[in-house]
Amino acid sequence: MKVTVKYFGLVAEAAEKSEEVMEFDGTLTASELKAKCLNGLSITDKESIQIAVNQNLDDKTTLKDGDEVALLPPFAGG
């Protein structure tokens, strides 16, 4: 299975890239992919990073071939 992972904000800075294609065997949930992607990055609050699958915020989705996954930093505003 191949998925495209897009990194935004501080996640992109920590990963030193904005996008990559990752290939996996078997099944993987969005939250498992998040853990794999954030492992080893210098982000202090990894729990604050949200994950979107095909532009829908959902960390429980089981990924499918061709999915687009975005790792999003915390949003601020008002």
PDB file with SEQRES, HELIX, SHEET and CRYST1 records, atoms N, CA, C and O in Angstrom:
SEQRES   1 A   78  MET LYS VAL THR VAL LYS TYR PHE GLY LEU VAL ALA GLU          
SEQRES   2 A   78  ALA ALA GLU LYS SER GLU GLU VAL MET GLU PHE ASP GLY          
SEQRES   3 A   78  THR LEU THR ALA SER GLU LEU LYS ALA LYS CYS LEU ASN          
SEQRES   4 A   78  GLY LEU SER ILE THR ASP LYS GLU SER ILE GLN ILE ALA          
SEQRES   5 A   78  VAL ASN GLN ASN LEU ASP ASP LYS THR THR LEU LYS ASP          
SEQRES   6 A   78  GLY ASP GLU VAL ALA LEU LEU PRO PRO PHE ALA GLY GLY          
HELIX    1 AA1 GLY A    9  ALA A   15  1                                   7    
HELIX    2 AA2 ALA A   30  LEU A   38  1                                   9    
HELIX    3 AA3 LYS A   46  SER A   48  5                                   3    
SHEET    1 AA1 5 GLU A  19  GLU A  23  0                                        
SHEET    2 AA1 5 LYS A   2  TYR A   7 -1                                        
SHEET    3 AA1 5 GLU A  68  LEU A  72  1                                        
SHEET    4 AA1 5 GLN A  50  VAL A  53 -1                                        
SHEET    5 AA1 5 ASN A  56  LEU A  57 -1                                        
CRYST1    1.000    1.000    1.000  90.00  90.00  90.00 P 1           1          
ATOM      1  N   MET A   1       0.839  -1.158   0.000  1.00  0.00           N  
ATOM      2  CA  MET A   1       0.000   0.000   0.000  1.00  0.00           C  
ATOM      3  C   MET A   1       0.892   1.231   0.000  1.00  0.00           C  
ATOM      4  O   MET A   1       1.884   1.288   0.727  1.00  0.00           O  
ATOM      5  N   LYS A   2       0.533   2.228  -0.827  1.00  0.00           N  
ATOM      6  CA  LYS A   2       1.254   3.490  -0.873  1.00  0.00           C  
ATOM      7  C   LYS A   2       0.325   4.604  -0.424  1.00  0.00           C  
ATOM      8  O   LYS A   2      -0.825   4.678  -0.856  1.00  0.00           O  
ATOM      9  N   VAL A   3       0.831   5.473   0.447  1.00  0.00           N  
ATOM     10  CA  VAL A   3       0.087   6.654   0.872  1.00  0.00           C  
ATOM     11  C   VAL A   3       0.989   7.874   0.746  1.00  0.00           C  
ATOM     12  O   VAL A   3       2.205   7.780   0.916  1.00  0.00           O  
ATOM     13  N   THR A   4       0.392   9.001   0.452  1.00  0.00           N  
ATOM     14  CA  THR A   4       1.121  10.262   0.392  1.00  0.00           C  
ATOM     15  C   THR A   4       0.947  10.954   1.731  1.00  0.00           C  
ATOM     16  O   THR A   4      -0.178  11.147   2.191  1.00  0.00           O  
ATOM     17  N   VAL A   5       2.048  11.326   2.356  1.00  0.00           N  
ATOM     18  CA  VAL A   5       2.027  12.013   3.644  1.00  0.00           C  
ATOM     19  C   VAL A   5       2.480  13.449   3.410  1.00  0.00           C  
ATOM     20  O   VAL A   5       3.545  13.697   2.845  1.00  0.00           O  
ATOM     21  N   LYS A   6       1.649  14.392   3.858  1.00  0.00           N  
ATOM     22  CA  LYS A   6       1.977  15.806   3.735  1.00  0.00           C  
ATOM     23  C   LYS A   6       2.195  16.377   5.128  1.00  0.00           C  
ATOM     24  O   LYS A   6       1.421  16.120   6.049  1.00  0.00           O  
ATOM     25  N   TYR A   7       3.252  17.150   5.265  1.00  0.00           N  
ATOM     26  CA  TYR A   7       3.628  17.758   6.531  1.00  0.00           C  
ATOM     27  C   TYR A   7       3.405  19.266   6.453  1.00  0.00           C  
ATOM     28  O   TYR A   7       3.707  19.889   5.436  1.00  0.00           O  
ATOM     29  N   PHE A   8       2.878  19.848   7.525  1.00  0.00           N  
ATOM     30  CA  PHE A   8       2.606  21.280   7.544  1.00  0.00           C  
ATOM     31  C   PHE A   8       3.208  21.920   8.790  1.00  0.00           C  
ATOM     32  O   PHE A   8       3.349  21.269   9.826  1.00  0.00           O  
ATOM     33  N   GLY A   9       3.562  23.204   8.682  1.00  0.00           N  
ATOM     34  CA  GLY A   9       4.034  23.987   9.815  1.00  0.00           C  
ATOM     35  C   GLY A   9       5.243  23.394  10.510  1.00  0.00           C  
ATOM     36  O   GLY A   9       6.215  22.995   9.870  1.00  0.00           O  
ATOM     37  N   LEU A  10       5.166  23.342  11.834  1.00  0.00           N  
ATOM     38  CA  LEU A  10       6.308  22.862  12.615  1.00  0.00           C  
ATOM     39  C   LEU A  10       6.630  21.403  12.327  1.00  0.00           C  
ATOM     40  O   LEU A  10       7.765  20.972  12.534  1.00  0.00           O  
ATOM     41  N   VAL A  11       5.661  20.641  11.857  1.00  0.00           N  
ATOM     42  CA  VAL A  11       5.926  19.242  11.503  1.00  0.00           C  
ATOM     43  C   VAL A  11       6.821  19.188  10.269  1.00  0.00           C  
ATOM     44  O   VAL A  11       7.769  18.404  10.219  1.00  0.00           O  
ATOM     45  N   ALA A  12       6.523  20.017   9.277  1.00  0.00           N  
ATOM     46  CA  ALA A  12       7.354  20.089   8.070  1.00  0.00           C  
ATOM     47  C   ALA A  12       8.760  20.554   8.402  1.00  0.00           C  
ATOM     48  O   ALA A  12       9.737  20.048   7.850  1.00  0.00           O  
ATOM     49  N   GLU A  13       8.859  21.522   9.312  1.00  0.00           N  
ATOM     50  CA  GLU A  13      10.176  22.012   9.718  1.00  0.00           C  
ATOM     51  C   GLU A  13      10.977  20.911  10.410  1.00  0.00           C  
ATOM     52  O   GLU A  13      12.161  20.731  10.125  1.00  0.00           O  
ATOM     53  N   ALA A  14      10.342  20.182  11.309  1.00  0.00           N  
ATOM     54  CA  ALA A  14      11.032  19.114  12.034  1.00  0.00           C  
ATOM     55  C   ALA A  14      11.421  17.963  11.108  1.00  0.00           C  
ATOM     56  O   ALA A  14      12.489  17.370  11.262  1.00  0.00           O  
ATOM     57  N   ALA A  15      10.546  17.647  10.138  1.00  0.00           N  
ATOM     58  CA  ALA A  15      10.808  16.547   9.209  1.00  0.00           C  
ATOM     59  C   ALA A  15      11.743  16.964   8.076  1.00  0.00           C  
ATOM     60  O   ALA A  15      12.294  16.117   7.374  1.00  0.00           O  
ATOM     61  N   GLU A  16      11.916  18.273   7.903  1.00  0.00           N  
ATOM     62  CA  GLU A  16      12.731  18.843   6.827  1.00  0.00           C  
ATOM     63  C   GLU A  16      12.235  18.429   5.449  1.00  0.00           C  
ATOM     64  O   GLU A  16      13.019  18.230   4.521  1.00  0.00           O  
ATOM     65  N   LYS A  17      10.919  18.305   5.335  1.00  0.00           N  
ATOM     66  CA  LYS A  17      10.267  18.027   4.047  1.00  0.00           C  
ATOM     67  C   LYS A  17       8.796  18.358   4.177  1.00  0.00           C  
ATOM     68  O   LYS A  17       8.264  18.430   5.284  1.00  0.00           O  
ATOM     69  N   SER A  18       8.148  18.557   3.061  1.00  0.00           N  
ATOM     70  CA  SER A  18       6.725  18.882   3.097  1.00  0.00           C  
ATOM     71  C   SER A  18       5.845  17.728   2.635  1.00  0.00           C  
ATOM     72  O   SER A  18       4.632  17.743   2.843  1.00  0.00           O  
ATOM     73  N   GLU A  19       6.455  16.733   2.012  1.00  0.00           N  
ATOM     74  CA  GLU A  19       5.657  15.625   1.483  1.00  0.00           C  
ATOM     75  C   GLU A  19       6.551  14.429   1.200  1.00  0.00           C  
ATOM     76  O   GLU A  19       7.729  14.576   0.874  1.00  0.00           O  
ATOM     77  N   GLU A  20       5.970  13.245   1.331  1.00  0.00           N  
ATOM     78  CA  GLU A  20       6.658  12.024   0.924  1.00  0.00           C  
ATOM     79  C   GLU A  20       5.629  10.933   0.648  1.00  0.00           C  
ATOM     80  O   GLU A  20       4.509  10.968   1.157  1.00  0.00           O  
ATOM     81  N   VAL A  21       6.027   9.984  -0.155  1.00  0.00           N  
ATOM     82  CA  VAL A  21       5.199   8.810  -0.414  1.00  0.00           C  
ATOM     83  C   VAL A  21       5.794   7.663   0.387  1.00  0.00           C  
ATOM     84  O   VAL A  21       6.986   7.370   0.295  1.00  0.00           O  
ATOM     85  N   MET A  22       4.930   7.015   1.181  1.00  0.00           N  
ATOM     86  CA  MET A  22       5.391   5.910   2.018  1.00  0.00           C  
ATOM     87  C   MET A  22       4.687   4.635   1.566  1.00  0.00           C  
ATOM     88  O   MET A  22       3.533   4.661   1.140  1.00  0.00           O  
ATOM     89  N   GLU A  23       5.402   3.530   1.667  1.00  0.00           N  
ATOM     90  CA  GLU A  23       4.855   2.238   1.254  1.00  0.00           C  
ATOM     91  C   GLU A  23       4.886   1.282   2.441  1.00  0.00           C  
ATOM     92  O   GLU A  23       5.887   1.183   3.151  1.00  0.00           O  
ATOM     93  N   PHE A  24       3.771   0.577   2.644  1.00  0.00           N  
ATOM     94  CA  PHE A  24       3.633  -0.352   3.761  1.00  0.00           C  
ATOM     95  C   PHE A  24       2.996  -1.645   3.296  1.00  0.00           C  
ATOM     96  O   PHE A  24       2.239  -1.668   2.326  1.00  0.00           O  
ATOM     97  N   ASP A  25       3.313  -2.721   4.000  1.00  0.00           N  
ATOM     98  CA  ASP A  25       2.627  -3.992   3.806  1.00  0.00           C  
ATOM     99  C   ASP A  25       1.586  -4.132   4.906  1.00  0.00           C  
ATOM    100  O   ASP A  25       1.813  -3.677   6.028  1.00  0.00           O  
ATOM    101  N   GLY A  26       0.473  -4.738   4.614  1.00  0.00           N  
ATOM    102  CA  GLY A  26      -0.544  -4.980   5.635  1.00  0.00           C  
ATOM    103  C   GLY A  26      -1.403  -3.759   5.892  1.00  0.00           C  
ATOM    104  O   GLY A  26      -1.433  -2.822   5.095  1.00  0.00           O  
ATOM    105  N   THR A  27      -2.112  -3.783   7.033  1.00  0.00           N  
ATOM    106  CA  THR A  27      -3.010  -2.686   7.376  1.00  0.00           C  
ATOM    107  C   THR A  27      -2.347  -1.757   8.380  1.00  0.00           C  
ATOM    108  O   THR A  27      -1.465  -2.148   9.145  1.00  0.00           O  
ATOM    109  N   LEU A  28      -2.804  -0.517   8.349  1.00  0.00           N  
ATOM    110  CA  LEU A  28      -2.238   0.510   9.206  1.00  0.00           C  
ATOM    111  C   LEU A  28      -3.326   1.553   9.448  1.00  0.00           C  
ATOM    112  O   LEU A  28      -4.009   1.964   8.510  1.00  0.00           O  
ATOM    113  N   THR A  29      -3.490   1.983  10.696  1.00  0.00           N  
ATOM    114  CA  THR A  29      -4.444   3.054  10.972  1.00  0.00           C  
ATOM    115  C   THR A  29      -3.735   4.394  10.843  1.00  0.00           C  
ATOM    116  O   THR A  29      -2.507   4.473  10.840  1.00  0.00           O  
ATOM    117  N   ALA A  30      -4.532   5.433  10.738  1.00  0.00           N  
ATOM    118  CA  ALA A  30      -3.971   6.777  10.632  1.00  0.00           C  
ATOM    119  C   ALA A  30      -3.135   7.120  11.866  1.00  0.00           C  
ATOM    120  O   ALA A  30      -2.078   7.737  11.740  1.00  0.00           O  
ATOM    121  N   SER A  31      -3.596   6.728  13.050  1.00  0.00           N  
ATOM    122  CA  SER A  31      -2.827   7.047  14.262  1.00  0.00           C  
ATOM    123  C   SER A  31      -1.514   6.270  14.312  1.00  0.00           C  
ATOM    124  O   SER A  31      -0.520   6.780  14.830  1.00  0.00           O  
ATOM    125  N   GLU A  32      -1.493   5.052  13.786  1.00  0.00           N  
ATOM    126  CA  GLU A  32      -0.235   4.290  13.727  1.00  0.00           C  
ATOM    127  C   GLU A  32       0.749   4.960  12.771  1.00  0.00           C  
ATOM    128  O   GLU A  32       1.947   5.021  13.046  1.00  0.00           O  
ATOM    129  N   LEU A  33       0.236   5.460  11.648  1.00  0.00           N  
ATOM    130  CA  LEU A  33       1.093   6.166  10.695  1.00  0.00           C  
ATOM    131  C   LEU A  33       1.632   7.453  11.323  1.00  0.00           C  
ATOM    132  O   LEU A  33       2.804   7.786  11.146  1.00  0.00           O  
ATOM    133  N   LYS A  34       0.788   8.170  12.047  1.00  0.00           N  
ATOM    134  CA  LYS A  34       1.229   9.385  12.729  1.00  0.00           C  
ATOM    135  C   LYS A  34       2.397   9.071  13.655  1.00  0.00           C  
ATOM    136  O   LYS A  34       3.400   9.784  13.654  1.00  0.00           O  
ATOM    137  N   ALA A  35       2.272   8.019  14.437  1.00  0.00           N  
ATOM    138  CA  ALA A  35       3.347   7.636  15.362  1.00  0.00           C  
ATOM    139  C   ALA A  35       4.629   7.325  14.605  1.00  0.00           C  
ATOM    140  O   ALA A  35       5.712   7.727  15.032  1.00  0.00           O  
ATOM    141  N   LYS A  36       4.521   6.611  13.483  1.00  0.00           N  
ATOM    142  CA  LYS A  36       5.705   6.284  12.684  1.00  0.00           C  
ATOM    143  C   LYS A  36       6.360   7.554  12.130  1.00  0.00           C  
ATOM    144  O   LYS A  36       7.583   7.688  12.147  1.00  0.00           O  
ATOM    145  N   CYS A  37       5.539   8.476  11.642  1.00  0.00           N  
ATOM    146  CA  CYS A  37       6.070   9.698  11.032  1.00  0.00           C  
ATOM    147  C   CYS A  37       6.711  10.629  12.062  1.00  0.00           C  
ATOM    148  O   CYS A  37       7.718  11.276  11.775  1.00  0.00           O  
ATOM    149  N   LEU A  38       6.131  10.694  13.254  1.00  0.00           N  
ATOM    150  CA  LEU A  38       6.632  11.619  14.267  1.00  0.00           C  
ATOM    151  C   LEU A  38       7.768  11.041  15.089  1.00  0.00           C  
ATOM    152  O   LEU A  38       8.457  11.780  15.793  1.00  0.00           O  
ATOM    153  N   ASN A  39       7.975   9.737  15.014  1.00  0.00           N  
ATOM    154  CA  ASN A  39       9.037   9.084  15.770  1.00  0.00           C  
ATOM    155  C   ASN A  39      10.389   9.694  15.393  1.00  0.00           C  
ATOM    156  O   ASN A  39      10.764   9.721  14.221  1.00  0.00           O  
ATOM    157  N   GLY A  40      11.099  10.173  16.384  1.00  0.00           N  
ATOM    158  CA  GLY A  40      12.427  10.724  16.140  1.00  0.00           C  
ATOM    159  C   GLY A  40      12.452  12.201  15.797  1.00  0.00           C  
ATOM    160  O   GLY A  40      13.530  12.789  15.707  1.00  0.00           O  
ATOM    161  N   LEU A  41      11.290  12.818  15.602  1.00  0.00           N  
ATOM    162  CA  LEU A  41      11.268  14.253  15.305  1.00  0.00           C  
ATOM    163  C   LEU A  41      11.303  15.049  16.601  1.00  0.00           C  
ATOM    164  O   LEU A  41      10.822  14.587  17.635  1.00  0.00           O  
ATOM    165  N   SER A  42      11.863  16.226  16.541  1.00  0.00           N  
ATOM    166  CA  SER A  42      12.011  17.065  17.737  1.00  0.00           C  
ATOM    167  C   SER A  42      10.766  17.920  17.966  1.00  0.00           C  
ATOM    168  O   SER A  42      10.829  19.150  17.967  1.00  0.00           O  
ATOM    169  N   ILE A  43       9.643  17.245  18.158  1.00  0.00           N  
ATOM    170  CA  ILE A  43       8.384  17.925  18.480  1.00  0.00           C  
ATOM    171  C   ILE A  43       8.048  17.544  19.912  1.00  0.00           C  
ATOM    172  O   ILE A  43       7.905  16.363  20.229  1.00  0.00           O  
ATOM    173  N   THR A  44       7.923  18.545  20.778  1.00  0.00           N  
ATOM    174  CA  THR A  44       7.729  18.250  22.200  1.00  0.00           C  
ATOM    175  C   THR A  44       6.323  17.754  22.516  1.00  0.00           C  
ATOM    176  O   THR A  44       6.171  16.877  23.366  1.00  0.00           O  
ATOM    177  N   ASP A  45       5.297  18.277  21.867  1.00  0.00           N  
ATOM    178  CA  ASP A  45       3.925  17.873  22.157  1.00  0.00           C  
ATOM    179  C   ASP A  45       3.324  17.159  20.947  1.00  0.00           C  
ATOM    180  O   ASP A  45       2.532  17.737  20.203  1.00  0.00           O  
ATOM    181  N   LYS A  46       3.706  15.915  20.764  1.00  0.00           N  
ATOM    182  CA  LYS A  46       3.251  15.144  19.604  1.00  0.00           C  
ATOM    183  C   LYS A  46       1.749  14.868  19.640  1.00  0.00           C  
ATOM    184  O   LYS A  46       1.134  14.649  18.596  1.00  0.00           O  
ATOM    185  N   GLU A  47       1.157  14.878  20.829  1.00  0.00           N  
ATOM    186  CA  GLU A  47      -0.290  14.649  20.958  1.00  0.00           C  
ATOM    187  C   GLU A  47      -1.103  15.787  20.341  1.00  0.00           C  
ATOM    188  O   GLU A  47      -2.255  15.588  19.954  1.00  0.00           O  
ATOM    189  N   SER A  48      -0.509  16.979  20.248  1.00  0.00           N  
ATOM    190  CA  SER A  48      -1.235  18.125  19.700  1.00  0.00           C  
ATOM    191  C   SER A  48      -1.302  18.097  18.172  1.00  0.00           C  
ATOM    192  O   SER A  48      -2.053  18.867  17.574  1.00  0.00           O  
ATOM    193  N   ILE A  49      -0.536  17.233  17.546  1.00  0.00           N  
ATOM    194  CA  ILE A  49      -0.536  17.131  16.087  1.00  0.00           C  
ATOM    195  C   ILE A  49      -1.780  16.365  15.652  1.00  0.00           C  
ATOM    196  O   ILE A  49      -2.030  15.250  16.108  1.00  0.00           O  
ATOM    197  N   GLN A  50      -2.552  16.980  14.764  1.00  0.00           N  
ATOM    198  CA  GLN A  50      -3.759  16.335  14.249  1.00  0.00           C  
ATOM    199  C   GLN A  50      -3.440  15.642  12.942  1.00  0.00           C  
ATOM    200  O   GLN A  50      -2.460  15.959  12.269  1.00  0.00           O  
ATOM    201  N   ILE A  51      -4.296  14.681  12.597  1.00  0.00           N  
ATOM    202  CA  ILE A  51      -4.093  13.938  11.360  1.00  0.00           C  
ATOM    203  C   ILE A  51      -5.378  13.969  10.545  1.00  0.00           C  
ATOM    204  O   ILE A  51      -6.474  13.770  11.069  1.00  0.00           O  
ATOM    205  N   ALA A  52      -5.219  14.221   9.259  1.00  0.00           N  
ATOM    206  CA  ALA A  52      -6.351  14.227   8.343  1.00  0.00           C  
ATOM    207  C   ALA A  52      -6.091  13.191   7.255  1.00  0.00           C  
ATOM    208  O   ALA A  52      -4.991  13.102   6.709  1.00  0.00           O  
ATOM    209  N   VAL A  53      -7.114  12.419   6.957  1.00  0.00           N  
ATOM    210  CA  VAL A  53      -7.035  11.425   5.884  1.00  0.00           C  
ATOM    211  C   VAL A  53      -8.003  11.869   4.794  1.00  0.00           C  
ATOM    212  O   VAL A  53      -9.206  12.000   5.024  1.00  0.00           O  
ATOM    213  N   ASN A  54      -7.463  12.095   3.620  1.00  0.00           N  
ATOM    214  CA  ASN A  54      -8.258  12.587   2.494  1.00  0.00           C  
ATOM    215  C   ASN A  54      -9.079  13.813   2.895  1.00  0.00           C  
ATOM    216  O   ASN A  54     -10.263  13.913   2.576  1.00  0.00           O  
ATOM    217  N   GLN A  55      -8.435  14.732   3.593  1.00  0.00           N  
ATOM    218  CA  GLN A  55      -8.965  16.025   4.018  1.00  0.00           C  
ATOM    219  C   GLN A  55     -10.061  15.929   5.075  1.00  0.00           C  
ATOM    220  O   GLN A  55     -10.837  16.869   5.243  1.00  0.00           O  
ATOM    221  N   ASN A  56     -10.135  14.805   5.791  1.00  0.00           N  
ATOM    222  CA  ASN A  56     -11.069  14.640   6.901  1.00  0.00           C  
ATOM    223  C   ASN A  56     -10.282  14.326   8.164  1.00  0.00           C  
ATOM    224  O   ASN A  56      -9.489  13.385   8.188  1.00  0.00           O  
ATOM    225  N   LEU A  57     -10.499  15.118   9.219  1.00  0.00           N  
ATOM    226  CA  LEU A  57      -9.809  14.858  10.480  1.00  0.00           C  
ATOM    227  C   LEU A  57     -10.320  13.545  11.058  1.00  0.00           C  
ATOM    228  O   LEU A  57     -11.482  13.436  11.448  1.00  0.00           O  
ATOM    229  N   ASP A  58      -9.447  12.558  11.107  1.00  0.00           N  
ATOM    230  CA  ASP A  58      -9.848  11.236  11.607  1.00  0.00           C  
ATOM    231  C   ASP A  58      -8.601  10.405  11.823  1.00  0.00           C  
ATOM    232  O   ASP A  58      -7.919  10.043  10.864  1.00  0.00           O  
ATOM    233  N   ASP A  59      -8.294  10.097  13.082  1.00  0.00           N  
ATOM    234  CA  ASP A  59      -7.097   9.312  13.361  1.00  0.00           C  
ATOM    235  C   ASP A  59      -7.387   7.823  13.522  1.00  0.00           C  
ATOM    236  O   ASP A  59      -6.470   7.036  13.755  1.00  0.00           O  
ATOM    237  N   LYS A  60      -8.651   7.433  13.402  1.00  0.00           N  
ATOM    238  CA  LYS A  60      -9.021   6.029  13.600  1.00  0.00           C  
ATOM    239  C   LYS A  60      -9.180   5.268  12.279  1.00  0.00           C  
ATOM    240  O   LYS A  60      -9.308   4.043  12.289  1.00  0.00           O  
ATOM    241  N   THR A  61      -9.172   5.962  11.168  1.00  0.00           N  
ATOM    242  CA  THR A  61      -9.361   5.363   9.855  1.00  0.00           C  
ATOM    243  C   THR A  61      -8.267   4.356   9.537  1.00  0.00           C  
ATOM    244  O   THR A  61      -7.090   4.598   9.803  1.00  0.00           O  
ATOM    245  N   THR A  62      -8.663   3.232   8.969  1.00  0.00           N  
ATOM    246  CA  THR A  62      -7.689   2.283   8.425  1.00  0.00           C  
ATOM    247  C   THR A  62      -7.328   2.774   7.029  1.00  0.00           C  
ATOM    248  O   THR A  62      -8.202   2.988   6.188  1.00  0.00           O  
ATOM    249  N   LEU A  63      -6.055   2.947   6.797  1.00  0.00           N  
ATOM    250  CA  LEU A  63      -5.593   3.515   5.532  1.00  0.00           C  
ATOM    251  C   LEU A  63      -5.758   2.536   4.381  1.00  0.00           C  
ATOM    252  O   LEU A  63      -5.701   1.318   4.550  1.00  0.00           O  
ATOM    253  N   LYS A  64      -5.968   3.120   3.193  1.00  0.00           N  
ATOM    254  CA  LYS A  64      -6.086   2.351   1.957  1.00  0.00           C  
ATOM    255  C   LYS A  64      -5.047   2.860   0.959  1.00  0.00           C  
ATOM    256  O   LYS A  64      -4.554   3.981   1.078  1.00  0.00           O  
ATOM    257  N   ASP A  65      -4.727   2.034  -0.010  1.00  0.00           N  
ATOM    258  CA  ASP A  65      -3.793   2.420  -1.052  1.00  0.00           C  
ATOM    259  C   ASP A  65      -4.264   3.709  -1.711  1.00  0.00           C  
ATOM    260  O   ASP A  65      -5.428   3.828  -2.092  1.00  0.00           O  
ATOM    261  N   GLY A  66      -3.365   4.667  -1.844  1.00  0.00           N  
ATOM    262  CA  GLY A  66      -3.669   5.920  -2.515  1.00  0.00           C  
ATOM    263  C   GLY A  66      -4.177   7.027  -1.604  1.00  0.00           C  
ATOM    264  O   GLY A  66      -4.403   8.143  -2.071  1.00  0.00           O  
ATOM    265  N   ASP A  67      -4.364   6.749  -0.312  1.00  0.00           N  
ATOM    266  CA  ASP A  67      -4.839   7.788   0.605  1.00  0.00           C  
ATOM    267  C   ASP A  67      -3.823   8.914   0.718  1.00  0.00           C  
ATOM    268  O   ASP A  67      -2.622   8.717   0.534  1.00  0.00           O  
ATOM    269  N   GLU A  68      -4.340  10.109   1.027  1.00  0.00           N  
ATOM    270  CA  GLU A  68      -3.505  11.268   1.314  1.00  0.00           C  
ATOM    271  C   GLU A  68      -3.660  11.585   2.795  1.00  0.00           C  
ATOM    272  O   GLU A  68      -4.772  11.805   3.276  1.00  0.00           O  
ATOM    273  N   VAL A  69      -2.555  11.608   3.509  1.00  0.00           N  
ATOM    274  CA  VAL A  69      -2.554  11.844   4.949  1.00  0.00           C  
ATOM    275  C   VAL A  69      -1.801  13.142   5.226  1.00  0.00           C  
ATOM    276  O   VAL A  69      -0.693  13.346   4.731  1.00  0.00           O  
ATOM    277  N   ALA A  70      -2.417  14.019   6.026  1.00  0.00           N  
ATOM    278  CA  ALA A  70      -1.777  15.281   6.388  1.00  0.00           C  
ATOM    279  C   ALA A  70      -1.547  15.323   7.886  1.00  0.00           C  
ATOM    280  O   ALA A  70      -2.439  14.992   8.668  1.00  0.00           O  
ATOM    281  N   LEU A  71      -0.350  15.732   8.286  1.00  0.00           N  
ATOM    282  CA  LEU A  71      -0.024  15.925   9.696  1.00  0.00           C  
ATOM    283  C   LEU A  71      -0.034  17.431   9.946  1.00  0.00           C  
ATOM    284  O   LEU A  71       0.754  18.178   9.367  1.00  0.00           O  
ATOM    285  N   LEU A  72      -0.944  17.857  10.823  1.00  0.00           N  
ATOM    286  CA  LEU A  72      -1.237  19.276  11.004  1.00  0.00           C  
ATOM    287  C   LEU A  72      -0.840  19.746  12.400  1.00  0.00           C  
ATOM    288  O   LEU A  72      -1.178  19.100  13.391  1.00  0.00           O  
ATOM    289  N   PRO A  73      -0.125  20.867  12.483  1.00  0.00           N  
ATOM    290  CA  PRO A  73       0.232  21.418  13.793  1.00  0.00           C  
ATOM    291  C   PRO A  73      -1.012  22.006  14.455  1.00  0.00           C  
ATOM    292  O   PRO A  73      -2.050  22.158  13.811  1.00  0.00           O  
ATOM    293  N   PRO A  74      -0.905  22.336  15.739  1.00  0.00           N  
ATOM    294  CA  PRO A  74      -2.038  22.968  16.424  1.00  0.00           C  
ATOM    295  C   PRO A  74      -2.398  24.290  15.738  1.00  0.00           C  
ATOM    296  O   PRO A  74      -1.528  25.022  15.267  1.00  0.00           O  
ATOM    297  N   PHE A  75      -3.685  24.570  15.696  1.00  0.00           N  
ATOM    298  CA  PHE A  75      -4.159  25.814  15.088  1.00  0.00           C  
ATOM    299  C   PHE A  75      -4.357  26.851  16.176  1.00  0.00           C  
ATOM    300  O   PHE A  75      -4.759  26.526  17.293  1.00  0.00           O  
ATOM    301  N   ALA A  76      -4.075  28.094  15.846  1.00  0.00           N  
ATOM    302  CA  ALA A  76      -4.324  29.203  16.770  1.00  0.00           C  
ATOM    303  C   ALA A  76      -5.080  30.271  16.004  1.00  0.00           C  
ATOM    304  O   ALA A  76      -5.008  30.338  14.777  1.00  0.00           O  
ATOM    305  N   GLY A  77      -5.771  31.067  16.700  1.00  0.00           N  
ATOM    306  CA  GLY A  77      -6.485  32.148  16.027  1.00  0.00           C  
ATOM    307  C   GLY A  77      -7.623  32.639  16.891  1.00  0.00           C  
ATOM    308  O   GLY A  77      -7.803  32.217  18.034  1.00  0.00           O  
ATOM    309  N   GLY A  78      -8.360  33.515  16.326  1.00  0.00           N  
ATOM    310  CA  GLY A  78      -9.466  34.035  17.108  1.00  0.00           C  
ATOM    311  C   GLY A  78     -10.244  35.061  16.347  1.00  0.00           C  
ATOM    312  O   GLY A  78     -11.219  35.606  16.865  1.00  0.00           O  
TER     313      GLY A  78                                                      
END                                                                             
